[in-house]
Amino acid sequence: MRIVFAGTPEFAATALQALLAAGHDIVAVYSQPDRPAGRGRKAKPGPVTQAALDAGLPVEQPLSLKDPQAQATLAGYRADVMIVAAYGLLLPQAVLDLPRHGCLNIHASLLPRWRGAAPIQRAIAAGDRETGITIMQMDKGLDTGAMLLKQTTPIAATDTGGSLHDRLAVMGGEAINAALAQLAAGTLTPEPQDDSQACYAHKLNKHDGALDWQQPATTLARQVRAFNPWPVCYADQGETRIRILAATPLPAMAAALRPGQVLERHRDGIDVACGDGVLRLTRLQLPGKQPQTPQDLINGGRPLLQTGSELNLL
């Protein structure tokens, strides 16, 4: 089959490479326009664009697929199917109808559980025990199309947004290759989604990283894992913003605690009282510094996170 691939970030690049490794006929690759990056703010190809260029594939980077000329260019590739993974552009109905088998999406959740832009991180933050990949037949709704194939993976207590992303990216490549094999054999069976079970995975922003010490320690620990490596959780002490890269929830103490109070600072962690339980901070980053352990902080002599001090409340 003639395949057009559409995607932009590393998650999608992994799927593209899996399709190429399987020997599929990729006739064109669509990706977001190059963005300024680095100190010089020069335009830099995204992961999918770079992977396509490395493979010698034609690359298209329209600003919109609503444009008639962009649709005419896409039609000229005469695709049997379009594979979409974290592309970032809306596909109008005219585009969905162009390929003979329509457009298949590689979605990083067990639909309909998490629809939207950030299903990986939202699943961890919500305390889900499992997630996975859904290959979906795209329609005009937001991740509402019929489900064609699923692969499942447990969410470990040590998983971060980064580690789960990388695992699901590999699974996405495996799943789309399996789906294409079934598509060619005529054995794909569409399954409608139950809209009543759907949750919306809002796009991440920097404010998602703010820790509310009045929340339970278990909730905050999941938040720290979910938003590592981006946007990264943080807490303020006075005017200093402290990034929190790793933390462990501890049981509540017998005495009533003030949320945000530093209960103890020692080499194994910095224990902070929460609305329920205690959060032990085990890896931190101060402004302008490299990530460090609590022992590094103690050795550095910085008057931050001292026992008895308090972190700002939201």
FIDREN-459294 format. One line per 10 residues: number of its first residue (from 1); their letters; for each residue x, y, z of N, C-alpha, C. Coordinates in steps of 0.001 Angstrom, whole numbers, plus 524288, in hexadecimal, padded with zeros to 5 digits. Example, Ala and Ser with C-alpha at 12.3 -4.5 7.8 and 13.67 -1.06 7.14 Angstrom:
2
1	as	83386 7E9C6 81E78 8300C 7EE6C 81E78 83390 7F31C 81E78 ~ 83232 7F736 81BA8 83566 7FBDC 81BE4 83264 8001E 81EBE $
//
This chain:
314
1	mrivfagtpe	80346 7FB53 80000 80000 80000 80000 80368 804DD 80000 ~ 80161 808E6 7FD7A 80404 80E02 7FD71 8025D 810E8 8026A ~ 80637 81270 80593 80529 814C7 80AAE 8073A 81A59 80ADB ~ 803EE 81DEC 80CAA 805AF 82326 80E31 805D8 82337 81421 ~ 80A28 8250D 81653 80AC8 82548 81C07 80A9D 82AF7 81DB9 ~ 807DF 82C0F 82208 80787 8315C 82422 808A4 83144 829FA ~ 80C8A 8343D 82BA2 80DF0 8348A 8312B 81220 838A5 831E3 ~ 81348 839EA 836C9 8171D 83E0A 837BD 81B32 83CA8 83BDE ~ 819C3 83AFD 840B4 81DB0 83A5C 844D0 8204A 834FA 844B9 ~ 8237B 833FD 848B7 82679 82F25 8491A 822F0 82A53 84940 $
11	faatalqall	81E83 82ABE 84BF0 81AD6 82669 84C23 81960 82497 846A9 ~ 81849 82848 84335 816CC 826FE 83DDB 81B7B 8251A 83AB3 ~ 82017 82754 83BAD 824C3 825B1 838CE 825F8 81FF5 839C8 ~ 8250A 81E1D 83E86 825E7 81899 83FC3 8224E 81522 83C87 ~ 81D74 816B9 83BEE 819BE 813BE 838B8 81B5B 813CA 832FC ~ 81D11 81848 83114 81ED0 818A5 82BA4 82362 814F2 82AA2 ~ 82711 814E2 82E3F 82B94 8116C 82D9C 829F6 80BAD 82DBB ~ 8260C 80A62 830E5 8241B 804FB 83111 82189 80381 82BE4 ~ 81EA7 80713 82986 81C39 80612 82476 82061 80547 8203B ~ 8246D 80883 82060 828A3 807FB 81C91 82B83 802CF 81D4C $
21	aaghdivavy	82C7D 8015F 82237 82F39 7FC7C 82345 82C20 7F7CB 82169 ~ 826E9 7F84C 82165 8238E 7F402 81FA3 82306 7F3D6 819B3 ~ 82556 7F7AD 81706 82559 7F79E 81154 82090 7F9F8 80EC2 ~ 81D7D 7FD0A 81190 818D0 7FF5C 80F45 81A3F 8039E 80B4E ~ 816C6 8048E 807B6 81792 80869 80397 81598 80DBC 8056F ~ 8191A 810CA 807B8 817BF 81608 8098C 818AC 819C8 80502 ~ 8147D 81BF3 802D1 8150F 81F3D 7FE2A 815CF 824FF 7FF88 ~ 81476 8268D 80452 81538 82BF6 80607 8149E 82C3D 80BED ~ 81722 83028 80E2F 816CC 83119 813C9 81518 836BA 814AA ~ 8110B 8375D 817E0 80F1E 83C89 81950 810B0 83DAD 81EF3 $
31	sqpdrpagrg	81278 8427C 81FD9 81409 843FB 82522 8134E 849D7 825CC ~ 81350 84B98 82AAD 812D4 85130 82BC8 81790 8541C 8299E ~ 816E0 85906 82821 81B55 85C21 82646 81FB1 85C60 82A59 ~ 82485 85CEB 82875 82909 85D4C 82BF5 82855 861E2 82FA9 ~ 82A07 86118 8348E 8297F 8651D 83897 82EDB 8673A 83A2A ~ 82F27 86C3C 83BC3 83417 86E52 83DBE 835C0 86B66 842AE ~ 83AC7 86A51 84318 83CC8 8677C 847A4 84261 8692D 848BE ~ 84409 86874 84DA8 84965 869AE 84F25 84A43 86F7E 84FF1 ~ 84F19 870D1 8514E 85058 8764F 85272 84FC2 879C4 84DAA ~ 8510B 877A8 84914 850AD 87AC8 8445C 84B34 87B29 84237 $
41	rkakpgpvtq	8478A 8782F 84490 8420F 8782B 842E7 84198 87711 83D0D ~ 844DF 87398 83B12 84481 87207 835A2 84070 86DB8 83510 ~ 83DCB 86DAB 8309A 839DB 869B1 82FA5 83C6E 86453 82F8A ~ 83A20 860B1 8327E 83C52 85B71 832F6 8381F 85769 831B3 ~ 8396E 8537F 82E80 83589 84F7A 82D4E 833E9 84C85 83230 ~ 82EE0 84B22 83288 82D08 847F0 836CF 82EBB 8424C 83608 ~ 82DD9 83EFA 83A01 82F94 83987 839AC 82D86 83690 834F5 ~ 82881 83746 83397 8265C 8347D 82F1C 828BA 83689 82A06 ~ 82915 83BA2 8297C 82B7C 83DD9 824C8 83106 83BDB 82418 ~ 83406 83BC8 82854 8396D 839FE 827F5 839B5 8343E 82676 $
51	aaldaglpve	83648 83108 828C9 83640 82B79 82779 834D7 82AAC 821C2 ~ 8312E 82DCA 81FC8 82FA6 82D55 81A4B 8340E 82EFF 816A9 ~ 836A6 83343 81801 83B04 83514 814CC 83F69 83109 814C1 ~ 84076 82EC3 8194A 84491 82AC6 8199E 8434D 82610 8162C ~ 83E36 824F0 81597 83C88 82072 81271 83BAB 821E6 80CB4 ~ 83C79 826DB 80B5B 83BCE 82890 805FD 8362D 828E5 8043A ~ 8329A 829E9 807E0 82D08 82A1F 80697 82B52 82FB5 80575 ~ 8277D 83072 80206 82555 835AE 80128 822C5 837B3 80628 ~ 823B5 83C9B 80766 82189 83EFA 80C20 81E19 8439A 80AA6 ~ 8196B 843A5 80CCC 815CB 84801 80C1B 814CE 84A7C 8116A $
61	qplslkdpqa	814D7 84FC2 8119E 81418 85283 81692 8102D 85700 81602 ~ 80B5A 855CB 81473 80779 859FE 813D2 80605 85C57 81919 ~ 8049A 8614D 818F3 802CC 863E1 81DB7 7FD5D 861FB 81F3B ~ 7FA64 8603D 81B54 7F51D 85E53 81C4A 7F3A4 85A80 817FD ~ 7F06A 856A4 81962 7EE5B 85305 8157A 7E8E3 85499 813B6 ~ 7E728 8591E 81571 7E22A 85B3C 8138C 7E2D4 85DEC 80E40 ~ 7E79A 85F41 80CF7 7E8C7 861F8 80821 7E7E8 85E51 80373 ~ 7E4ED 8600A 7FF79 7E3DC 85CAD 7FAEC 7E8D4 85AD7 7F82B ~ 7ECCF 85E39 7F7D1 7F19F 85CA4 7F539 7F465 8585C 7F846 ~ 7F460 858CC 7FD90 7F6C1 854BB 800CF 7F3D3 84F91 80023 $
71	qatlagyrad	7EEB1 84FD7 7FFB0 7EB9F 84B17 7FEE7 7ECB1 848B9 7F988 ~ 7ED7C 84C0D 7F5A0 7EEAA 84A1E 7F064 7F3F8 84768 7F052 ~ 7F7C3 849A1 7F319 7FCF0 84733 7F36C 7FC8F 841D7 7F5FC ~ 7F998 84188 7FA46 7F8EF 83C8D 7FCFB 7F639 83896 7F973 ~ 7F23F 83A45 7F6A1 7EF75 836BB 7F323 7F30F 8348B 7EEF3 ~ 7F6F8 837B7 7ED68 7FA95 8360B 7E961 7FDFA 8316C 7EAEE ~ 7FE6D 83068 7EFF2 80180 82BE8 7F1B4 7FE74 826C6 7F150 ~ 7F962 82709 7F050 7F60C 82271 7EF60 7F6CD 81E4E 7F3AB ~ 7F656 8200F 7F87B 7F732 81C88 7FCE9 7F2C6 818A8 7FD92 ~ 7F42C 813D4 7FEDD 7F043 80FFC 8005F 7EE81 810E1 805FF $
81	vmivaaygll	7F220 812C5 80945 7F0ED 813CC 80EC3 7F496 8180C 810BD ~ 7F2AD 81B2F 81446 7F5DB 81F30 816CD 7F663 81DBA 81C8B ~ 7FB36 81D7A 81E60 7FC54 81C3B 823D7 7FDA0 8214E 826AE ~ 7FAE6 82258 82AFA 7FB85 8273D 82DD4 7FD20 82618 83373 ~ 80128 828D1 83545 802FE 82837 83AAD 804E2 82D7B 83CA8 ~ 801F8 82FD8 84040 8038F 834CA 842AE 80538 838CA 83E95 ~ 801F7 83971 83A9C 80335 83D0A 83656 802B4 842B4 8380D ~ 7FE6F 843FD 83AA0 7FDC1 8494B 83C98 7FA9B 84CDA 8390F ~ 7F8DB 84AE3 8348F 7F56A 84DED 83125 7F028 84B30 830A7 ~ 7EC02 84E49 83041 7E6CB 84C30 82F7C 7E657 849DA 82A07 $
91	lpqavldlpr	7E417 8453D 829AA 7E30F 842C8 824A2 7DD4B 8438A 82350 ~ 7DC14 846F9 81F94 7D698 847C4 81E1E 7D46C 842E6 81B79 ~ 7CF41 842A9 81B03 7CCB8 83E11 818CE 7CEB1 83CE0 8134D ~ 7CFCF 840EC 8104F 7D1BC 84017 80AF9 7D6D1 83D0B 80AF7 ~ 7DA22 83DED 80EDA 7DF15 83B0F 80F48 7DE1C 8358C 81143 ~ 7DAA6 834F7 81513 7D969 82FC9 81727 7D755 82C2F 812DD ~ 7D4C4 82E7C 80EF8 7D258 82B6B 80AD2 7D609 82A3B 8064A ~ 7DAA3 82CA3 8062C 7DE15 82BFE 801A6 7E04E 82675 80113 ~ 7E2B9 82433 80512 7E4FD 81EFB 80455 7E0B5 81AD4 803BE ~ 7E1FE 816AA 800E3 7DE39 8127F 7FFE1 7DC42 81008 804EF $
101	hgclnihasl	7DFCA 80F67 808C5 7DE56 80D18 80DCD 7DDED 81142 81220 ~ 7DDAC 8162E 810AA 7DD29 81A4B 8148F 7E235 81B4D 81785 ~ 7E1AA 81D85 81C36 7E624 81F08 81F6F 7E60B 81C02 8248B ~ 7EA73 8199C 825D8 7EAFB 816B0 82AB8 7EE76 819BE 82E73 ~ 7ECC6 81A1B 8334E 7EF9C 81D14 83744 7F218 81970 83B47 ~ 7F6F4 81A9C 83CB8 7F9A8 817D6 840EF 7F8FE 81B20 845D6 ~ 7F5A7 81957 84966 7F45D 81C78 84E07 7F67A 819D9 852F7 ~ 7F901 81CF4 8564D 7FBC2 81AD6 85ADE 7F845 81A63 85FAB ~ 7F3D8 817C4 85F0F 7F09D 81660 8638C 7ECFF 811F8 861F1 ~ 7EA8F 80F89 865BF 7E6A3 80B92 864A9 7E167 80E5D 8641C $
111	lprwrgaapi	7E050 8101D 85F6C 7DB77 812FD 85E8B 7D6C1 80FB8 86040 ~ 7D2BB 8126C 8622D 7D218 81822 86249 7D424 81ACC 8673E ~ 7D75F 8181A 86A48 7D900 81A18 86F60 7DB47 81FA0 86F20 ~ 7DF0D 82098 86BBB 7E15F 825D1 86B81 7E18B 827AD 865D5 ~ 7DE1F 82B4C 86491 7DE4A 82DE8 85F8D 7E127 8331C 8603D ~ 7E3BF 834DE 85C2B 7E645 839F4 85C8F 7EC24 839B8 85C2A ~ 7EEA3 83E18 85DA1 7F420 83F0A 85C50 7F814 83C6D 85FE4 ~ 7F6B2 83B4B 864CC 7FAA3 83970 8688A 7F8D5 8348A 86B6C ~ 7F777 8305F 86897 7F561 82BBB 86B3D 7F95B 828E1 86E99 ~ 7FE55 82918 86D30 80251 82643 87026 802D3 82880 8759F $
121	qraiaagdre	80390 82D9C 875EB 80457 83024 87AFB 7FF60 83011 87E4B ~ 7FAE3 830C7 87BD2 7F5FF 830E2 87ED2 7F4CD 82B83 8812C ~ 7F64C 8275D 87E78 7F55E 82223 88092 7F888 8213B 88582 ~ 7FD6F 822EF 8858E 800B0 82250 88A40 7FE85 825AA 88EAA ~ 7FD5F 82A92 88D82 7FB86 82E28 89191 7F66F 82C4D 893F7 ~ 7F326 829BA 890EE 7EE1A 827E2 892E8 7EE8B 822CA 895F5 ~ 7F31F 8205B 895D9 7F3CF 81B7A 898AD 7F1F5 816B3 895B5 ~ 7F16F 81714 89088 7EFD7 81284 88D6E 7F3D3 80E21 88E14 ~ 7F1F0 80964 88E2C 7F565 804DF 88ECD 7F773 802CE 8899E ~ 7F4DE 80435 88558 7F6AA 80283 8803F 7F54B 8068B 87C29 $
131	tgitimqmdk	7F804 80629 877C9 7F6D9 80979 87348 7F867 80654 86E79 ~ 7F917 808F7 86A14 7FA90 8060B 86578 7FA04 80940 8608A ~ 7F9C2 8067A 85C32 7F937 808D8 85706 7F407 80721 854B0 ~ 7F146 80ADC 85260 7EC9E 809AA 84F4F 7ED7B 80B7C 849BB ~ 7ECD1 807F8 84604 7ECA5 80984 84087 7E6F5 80A9F 83F43 ~ 7E5FA 80F59 83D75 7E0A0 8113F 83CE0 7DF9D 8130D 8374D ~ 7DAFA 81204 83556 7D945 8142C 83057 7D78A 819C6 8314F ~ 7DA33 81D84 82F05 7D921 822F8 8303A 7D3F6 824BE 82DDB ~ 7D11D 827F0 830E1 7CC7D 82A9D 82EEC 7CD00 8305E 83048 ~ 7C8D6 83365 82F8C 7C941 83908 8304B 7C981 83AA1 8360A $
141	gldtgamllk	7C874 8370C 839AC 7C8B6 83853 83F34 7CE41 8380C 84155 ~ 7CEEF 83994 84649 7D408 8396B 848D1 7D4D6 83405 84B41 ~ 7D7BC 830B3 84897 7D8F1 82B69 84A7E 7D3FB 82841 84B95 ~ 7D011 828F3 84847 7CB06 82661 84926 7CA05 821D9 84569 ~ 7CDA0 820CF 841CE 7CCAA 81CEB 83DC7 7CCA0 81759 83FCD ~ 7CB0A 813C7 83C64 7CAB6 80E40 83DD5 7D01D 80C12 83F0D ~ 7D062 808C3 84313 7D545 80647 844B6 7D629 80162 8416A ~ 7DAF8 800D2 83F78 7DC47 7FC7B 83BFB 7DFD3 7F874 83E7B ~ 7E340 7FA2F 841FC 7E70D 7F6AB 84471 7E91A 7F933 84963 ~ 7E9F9 7F60B 84D7B 7EC1C 7F814 8526C 7F0AA 7F4B5 85442 $
151	qttpiaatdt	7F477 7F747 856AD 7F8AC 7F49E 8597D 7F91C 7F72A 85EDA ~ 7F9AE 7F401 862E9 7F974 7F5D8 86853 7FEB0 7F544 86B0B ~ 7FFD6 7F8ED 86EA2 8047A 7F88B 871EA 80322 7FA88 87763 ~ 80529 7F80D 87B80 8043A 7FA1A 880C4 80745 7FF20 881AC ~ 80538 80269 88521 80811 80715 886CD 80AB1 805C5 88BF8 ~ 80FD9 8057E 88BEA 812C8 80416 8909A 81313 808B1 8945F ~ 813F4 8076E 89953 81464 80B8B 89D57 81926 80EFE 89C73 ~ 81CC9 80D35 89930 82180 81043 89809 8212B 8131A 892CF ~ 81D00 81241 88FDE 81C96 814B7 88ABB 81C1E 81AA1 88B31 ~ 81EF1 81D55 887CE 81E59 822FA 88732 81BC8 82408 881ED $
161	ggslhdrlav	81A53 828F0 88115 81842 82A47 87BFE 81C15 828E7 877AD ~ 8212A 82989 878BC 82522 82857 874D8 825AE 8228E 873C6 ~ 825F0 81F5D 877D6 826B7 819BE 87708 821EF 81740 8747A ~ 81D46 818FF 87604 81889 816D2 873B7 817FB 81893 86E08 ~ 8195A 81D73 86CF1 8195A 81F5F 86790 81CB9 81BF0 86413 ~ 82175 81AC9 865DB 82512 817C5 8629D 8230C 8123C 861B4 ~ 820B9 80FE7 865AC 81EA9 80A99 86516 819FD 80A87 8615E ~ 81690 80E64 861E8 811FD 80E9B 85E8A 81375 80FFA 858E8 ~ 8179E 81300 85831 81951 81444 852E7 81AD9 80F4E 84FF7 ~ 81DBA 80BDA 85293 81F34 806E1 85027 81A60 8038C 84F20 $
171	mggeainaal	816D5 80365 85305 811FF 8006B 85256 80EBA 8028D 84DD5 ~ 80ED4 807AD 84D19 80BE4 80A08 848D7 80DB6 80818 84388 ~ 812E8 807A0 842EC 814FE 8058D 83E0E 81371 7FFE7 83D39 ~ 81394 7FCD1 84167 81201 7F74D 840FC 80C2A 7F6DA 83FAC ~ 80904 7FA1C 84239 8035A 7F9C5 84189 801B4 7FB58 83C04 ~ 8041C 7FF83 839E0 80276 80131 834A5 8042B 7FD35 8308F ~ 80899 7FAB4 8314D 80A27 7F693 82DAA 8065A 7F1FB 82DF0 ~ 804A6 7F09A 832A2 800D3 7EC5D 83333 7FBA1 7EDD9 830BA ~ 7FA06 7F2BB 83177 7F513 7F480 82F40 7F543 7F484 8294A ~ 7F9A8 7F61B 8270E 7FA1E 7F633 8215D 7F9F1 7F0AB 81F1E $
181	aqlaagtltp	7FC49 7ECF9 821F3 7FC05 7E787 8202C 7F65E 7E59A 8201C ~ 7F36B 7E700 82428 7EDE6 7E573 82453 7EAB0 7E85F 8203E ~ 7EC17 7ED55 81F52 7E954 7F055 81B50 7EA0E 7EDCB 815F8 ~ 7EEDA 7EC38 814D6 7EFEE 7E9B1 80FCB 7ED05 7E47E 80F57 ~ 7EC6D 7E1C6 813C1 7E9C5 7DCB2 813B9 7E3D6 7DD3C 81416 ~ 7E1FA 7E201 814FA 7DC5E 7E2DB 81577 7DA0C 7E0F4 81A8E ~ 7DD4B 7E0BB 81EB6 7DB69 7DE8C 823A5 7DADB 7E2A1 82801 ~ 7DB9D 7E796 826D1 7DAD3 7EBA0 82AC9 7D4FF 7EC2D 82BF7 ~ 7D3B2 7EC43 83100 7CE35 7ECBC 8328D 7CD6E 7F1B6 835BC ~ 7CACF 7F59E 8339B 7C9F2 7FA7D 83684 7C66F 7F9A2 83B43 $
191	epqddsqacy	7C7DC 7FC2A 83F9C 7C4B8 7FBF5 84467 7C36C 8018C 8460E ~ 7BE70 802EF 84666 7BD08 80842 847F8 7BED1 8095F 84D90 ~ 7C00E 80E47 84E83 7C17A 80FE9 853CB 7BC99 81101 8570D ~ 7BD20 81008 85C26 7B902 8116A 85FDF 7BA30 816ED 861D6 ~ 7B774 81AC8 85FC4 7B896 82037 86119 7B805 82152 866E9 ~ 7B4CA 81E4D 869A9 7B3F3 81F43 86F3B 7B8D0 81E07 8727B ~ 7BC83 81B21 8703F 7C14D 819AF 8730B 7C5E4 81D42 871C5 ~ 7C501 82137 86E9A 7C947 82481 86CBB 7CADB 828AF 870B4 ~ 7CFF5 829A5 870F3 7D227 82E00 873F5 7D564 8314E 8702E ~ 7D5DD 8365E 8715F 7D8DE 839D0 86DF0 7DE3B 83ADC 87045 $
201	ahklnkhdga	7E248 83997 86D56 7E7B5 83A61 86F0D 7E988 83FB8 86D2C ~ 7E8C7 843A3 8706B 7EA21 848FF 86EF0 7EFE8 8497B 86D91 ~ 7F10C 84CE8 869DB 7F668 84E0C 8685A 7F975 85000 86D15 ~ 7FE66 84E60 86D82 8019F 84FEA 871F5 80330 855A1 87198 ~ 803A1 85830 87623 805FB 85D5C 87663 80950 85DAE 87B4C ~ 80C6F 861B6 87BC2 81028 8621E 88014 80D79 86223 88568 ~ 808C4 86432 885A4 8060E 86493 88AA8 8044A 85F3A 88CAC ~ 80434 85B42 8894A 802E0 855FE 88B1B 806CD 85413 88F25 ~ 80B8A 85649 88F04 80F9C 85482 8928E 80F34 856A1 89817 ~ 80BCB 85A60 89914 80B58 85CB5 89E4B 8093D 858B8 8A232 $
211	ldwqqpattl	80BF6 85807 8A690 80A4A 85454 8AA90 806F8 85713 8AEAA ~ 8025E 854F2 8AF8A 7FECC 856F7 8B387 7FF70 8538E 8B85B ~ 8020A 8558D 8BC45 80369 8526C 8C0E1 7FEAF 850CC 8C40B ~ 7FA27 852EC 8C2D3 7F56B 85144 8C58F 7F32A 84C39 8C34D ~ 7F56A 84A74 8BEF0 7F3D0 84586 8BC97 7F686 840EE 8BF57 ~ 7F470 83C1D 8BECE 7F709 8378D 8C121 7FC6C 836A0 8BEC3 ~ 7FFEA 8346C 8C1DE 8053A 83356 8C009 8053A 82FA3 8BB67 ~ 801A9 82BD5 8BB56 8017C 82828 8B6F7 80018 82AEF 8B1E0 ~ 7FC9E 82EBF 8B22D 7FB27 831C2 8AD8D 7FFC7 834E4 8AB88 ~ 8029B 83760 8AF24 8070E 83A92 8AD8F 80B7B 8373E 8AB5C $
221	arqvrafnpw	80C4C 8329B 8AD8D 8106A 82F29 8AB93 80F37 82D7D 8A5F0 ~ 80A52 82C63 8A4D8 808D3 82B0F 89F76 809A2 82FB0 89BD5 ~ 8086F 8344A 89DBE 80927 8390A 89AA7 80EEE 839CC 89947 ~ 81256 838ED 89D14 817F9 83979 89C24 819C0 835AC 897EE ~ 817DA 830DA 89827 8195E 82CF6 89437 8170D 82E4D 88EE1 ~ 8121D 82FE3 88ED7 80F6F 830E4 889E9 81200 83547 886D3 ~ 813B9 8395A 88989 8159F 83E06 886DA 81B8F 83E4F 886A2 ~ 81E17 839D6 886F3 823B8 83969 88615 82475 83672 880F5 ~ 826AE 838B4 87CD9 82A4B 83D1E 87CE6 827E8 8427D 87BC9 ~ 822E1 842DF 87A89 82088 84801 87990 81ACD 847D4 87B19 $
231	pvcyadqget	818CF 84BEC 87D95 81B5B 850FD 87EA7 81EB5 85114 88392 ~ 81EF4 84CF8 88683 821E0 84C53 88B6B 81F10 84F20 88FE1 ~ 81E48 84C47 8941D 81B99 84E88 898A8 81F2C 8524B 89B93 ~ 81CB8 855E7 89E54 81FC4 859D1 8A122 81CC5 85BA7 8A5F5 ~ 81FDA 85DF2 8A97F 81DAD 8607D 8AE1B 82104 86547 8AF35 ~ 81EAA 8693A 8B17F 82178 86E0B 8B2B6 8225C 86E76 8B891 ~ 82716 8703E 8B9F1 82833 871AF 8BF5B 82A06 87753 8BF3A ~ 82692 87AC3 8C10A 827A9 8804E 8C05D 82799 8819A 8BA96 ~ 82BE2 883F0 8B8AB 82C4A 88558 8B32D 82F2F 8813E 8AFFB ~ 830C2 87CF6 8B265 833D6 878FB 8AFAE 83060 87487 8ADC5 $
241	ririlaatpl	830BE 87370 8A8CC 82DCB 86F10 8A68C 83135 86A29 8A695 ~ 82F25 86604 8A8D1 83202 86113 8A948 82F39 85D0E 8A5DB ~ 83204 85AF4 8A211 82FD1 856E3 89EB8 83076 8519C 8A175 ~ 82C62 84E74 8A142 82C60 8496E 8A3FE 82C0E 84525 89FE1 ~ 83047 8422C 89F77 830C3 83E49 89B50 82F43 838D3 89D0D ~ 82F97 837C6 8A216 82E26 83299 8A414 82C5F 8332D 8A9B7 ~ 8286A 83014 8AB36 82648 8305E 8B083 8237A 82B4A 8B1C3 ~ 8231A 82A2E 8B6D8 820A1 82560 8B8B1 81C96 826B6 8BCDB ~ 817DB 82488 8BC8C 813FE 82590 8C0A6 81510 8223C 8C572 ~ 8144D 82487 8CA0E 814EB 821C8 8CF08 80FC3 821F9 8D1FB $
251	pamaaalrpg	80EDF 81E4F 8D587 80A01 81E62 8D891 8098E 8234C 8DBE0 ~ 804CB 8249D 8DD4C 803D3 82920 8E0A4 805FA 82827 8E61A ~ 807A3 82C5F 8E8A2 8096D 82C0A 8EE0D 804C7 82CCD 8F1B1 ~ 80592 82B4A 8F690 8014A 82B8F 8FA5B 7FFAC 83132 8FB70 ~ 8038D 834AA 8FBCA 80262 83A19 8FD16 80030 83D00 8F85D ~ 7FCEC 840DF 8F964 7FAE2 8441E 8F52F 7FF49 84748 8F2D1 ~ 7FF72 847A4 8EDA9 803B2 84A4F 8EAFE 8019A 84EE2 8E7D4 ~ 804E7 852C6 8E724 8038E 85732 8E3CC 80572 85607 8DE48 ~ 801FB 855B5 8DA7D 803AC 854AC 8D526 807DA 85886 8D361 ~ 80C06 8566E 8D0F6 81054 859A7 8CF1E 814C5 85A2D 8D2FB $
261	qvlerhrdgi	81411 8583D 8D7C4 8183A 858B1 8DBB7 81C69 85490 8DAB7 ~ 82157 85636 8DAEC 825BB 8528E 8DA82 82673 84FF9 8DFD2 ~ 8256C 84AEE 8E015 8259F 84821 8E50E 82B1E 84662 8E671 ~ 82E1B 844F7 8E26C 83360 84319 8E364 83688 84377 8DE5D ~ 83B8E 844BD 8DEF9 83F1F 844F3 8DA83 843C3 84178 8DBBB ~ 84467 83D5F 8D8AE 848A3 839AB 8D9B3 84AAE 8379E 8D483 ~ 84EA2 83459 8D4A8 85148 832B4 8CFDE 84DBD 82F92 8CC37 ~ 849C5 82CFC 8CE5E 8465A 829C2 8CB20 841D0 82CC1 8C8C4 ~ 840D2 83175 8CAA3 83C7A 83465 8C877 83AEE 838FD 8CBD2 ~ 8376E 83C20 8C9B9 8353A 84098 8CC7A 82F6D 83F7E 8CD0E $
271	dvacgdgvlr	82DB0 83ECD 8D1E2 8285C 83D2C 8D2FC 824DA 841EC 8D3B9 ~ 820C2 8423B 8D077 81D3D 846B5 8D08B 817B4 844CD 8D1CC ~ 81530 8476F 8D57D 80FDD 84601 8D6FA 80C09 84759 8D2A4 ~ 80839 843EB 8D1E5 8042D 844AD 8CDE8 7FED3 844A2 8D08C ~ 7FAC4 84550 8CD71 7F582 8450F 8CF92 7F464 83FCA 8D205 ~ 7F6DB 83BBC 8CFE6 7F687 8367F 8D220 7FBB0 833CB 8D0F1 ~ 7FEA1 83278 8D4EA 8039B 82FEB 8D421 80818 833C2 8D398 ~ 80C94 831A1 8D232 8116D 8349F 8D1C7 813ED 8335A 8CC85 ~ 815E6 83765 8C9D6 8189F 83696 8C4E8 81E78 83732 8C5D5 ~ 8216E 83322 8C4AA 82723 83351 8C535 8298A 834C7 8BFF5 $
281	ltrlqlpgkq	82BF6 8394E 8BFC3 82E7C 83B2A 8BAFA 833E4 838B1 8BAA1 ~ 834F7 8360C 8B649 839E9 83330 8B5D9 83D71 83525 8B179 ~ 83B6A 83867 8AE0F 83EBC 83AC3 8AA08 83C88 84024 8A8B6 ~ 83FF3 84418 8A8E3 83E54 84987 8A876 841AC 84C5D 8A474 ~ 83FD8 85100 8A2FD 84303 8546C 89FB9 841ED 85A0A 8A138 ~ 84609 85CCE 8A2BD 84596 8624C 8A429 8468E 865AE 89F58 ~ 844CE 86A95 89F69 84572 86DFE 89AD1 84B2C 86E54 89922 ~ 84C23 86D62 89420 85162 86DD3 89200 85510 86971 89370 ~ 8531C 8655D 89600 8566E 86110 897C8 854E4 85BF7 8951B ~ 8585D 85820 89579 85745 852EA 89392 853CC 85006 89785 $
291	pqtpqdling	850EA 84C03 895DE 84DFE 848D3 8999D 8518B 846AB 89DD8 ~ 84F72 84639 8A299 852A2 84482 8A6FB 84F68 8415B 8AAD9 ~ 8522C 83E87 8AE34 84FB8 83B8D 8B25E 84F31 83F0C 8B72D ~ 84BFA 83D80 8BAFA 84BC0 84072 8BFE3 85120 840E0 8C286 ~ 8544E 83CC3 8C210 8598B 83CFC 8C452 85CC9 8414B 8C1C9 ~ 85C45 841DA 8BC9E 85F05 84616 8B9E1 85D3B 84B63 8BBEF ~ 85829 84BEE 8BCDC 8560E 850DD 8BED8 8584B 85212 8C433 ~ 8587B 84E22 8C78A 85A99 84ED8 8CCCA 86064 8505A 8CC82 ~ 86346 84D89 8C93A 868E0 84E9F 8C8B7 869EF 85407 8C68D ~ 86654 855F8 8C344 86712 85B18 8C0F1 86615 85F9A 8C4A8 $
301	grpllqtgse	863A5 85E8C 8C91E 862D8 86293 8CD10 85EAD 86693 8CBBC ~ 85B64 8657E 8C7D6 85745 8693F 8C685 85315 86945 8CAC3 ~ 85162 86DE1 8CC7D 84D6A 86E32 8D0AD 847E5 86D52 8CE9C ~ 84733 86918 8CBCC 8421A 867D2 8C9A1 84037 862B3 8CBEC ~ 83B0E 86234 8CC55 838A0 85D5B 8CE13 83AC4 85B7F 8D350 ~ 83BAB 85F27 8D6CC 83D6A 85DD8 8DC12 838E2 85B77 8DF21 ~ 83A20 85809 8E2BF 83621 855CB 8E61C 83323 85A22 8E8EC ~ 82DFD 859E8 8E89A 82ABB 85DDF 8EB17 8291D 8624B 8E772 ~ 82BCB 862DE 8E30D 82A45 866F1 8DF4D 8257D 86526 8DC4B ~ 8234A 868AF 8D92E 81E85 8675A 8D65C 81EF6 868CC 8D09E $
311	lnll	81C74 8659E 8CD5B 81C06 866BC 8C7CF 816F0 869C6 8C6F0 ~ 8170A 86D35 8C311 8127A 87065 8C203 80DD8 86D0C 8C078 ~ 8094B 86E76 8C244 8047C 86BE6 8C0A8 80257 86E9D 8BBD1 ~ 7FF7A 86BC2 8B897 7FD2B 86E04 8B3E5 7F8AD 871A1 8B560 $
//
